[in-house]
Amino acid sequence: GELGRSHEVTVLTTRKGNLEQPRGVDLLRPFDGGDPKSVFAIVNELERLRPDWAVVQYDPYSYGTRHAFNPYLPAALALLRRRVPETRIAVVVHETFPEAKTLKAAVAQTWQRAQLFSLCRTAHLGIFVIESWAERFRSWAPRLRVAHVLVGNNIPRVPVEKRTLRDDLGVPADGFVLGWLGRTQPTLDADWLRQAIAGVELAGRSPFVVHVGVGA
């Protein structure tokens, strides 16, 4: 919606679900989540539109396969680059691949890593939402232009007095609030959270963690 205020924007996405169309933005839904090969329908639309930029939002689980591997996706991007060479391709990487902490994760990493590298070899720009991923890919793919861009917040701001909210949450008067936004799961490696708590304590403050998200 923000881009649509100053640029001509078309969103191409899945046919599933009810979507609210932002004002000033065209919405096309050529992708069938039950048919991984239908990513080529997106290429057909882009060939017709011939945009300056095609921005691919990449999460390996979003392209119609249960095991986060769609062999047609890298092929579709390569086809787009051949058919519409003037269109620049940016891949926004929201998830890379799992760490090989278990045998199952190690196996899944093989094809997810290959898929991501194939996409990045085709793209003109790789945008990573996590800074450490951007740094890692700068060394892994030196020919790829890499950028780190934070994901914009889509949670609406609720006007409320800070003191009222702290009282509702039971935050003590001397509490230093650490916000944790995301899902929790038994396998979560929370070393970074423990380090943050220790840092607050080292500064002589009382840490108070507020978790917002699935399982909170």
Secondary structure, DSSP 8 states (H G I E B T S, - for coil): --GGGTS-EEEEEESSS-----TTEEEEEEE-TT-GGGHHHHHHHHHHH--SEEEEEE-GGGSS-TTS--THHHHHHHHHHHH-TTSEEEEEES-----SSSHHHHHHHHHHHHHHHHHHHH-SEEEESSHHHHHHHHHH-TTSEEEE------S------HHHHHHHHT--TTEEEEEEES---TT---HHHHHHHHHHHHTT-EEEEEEESTT-
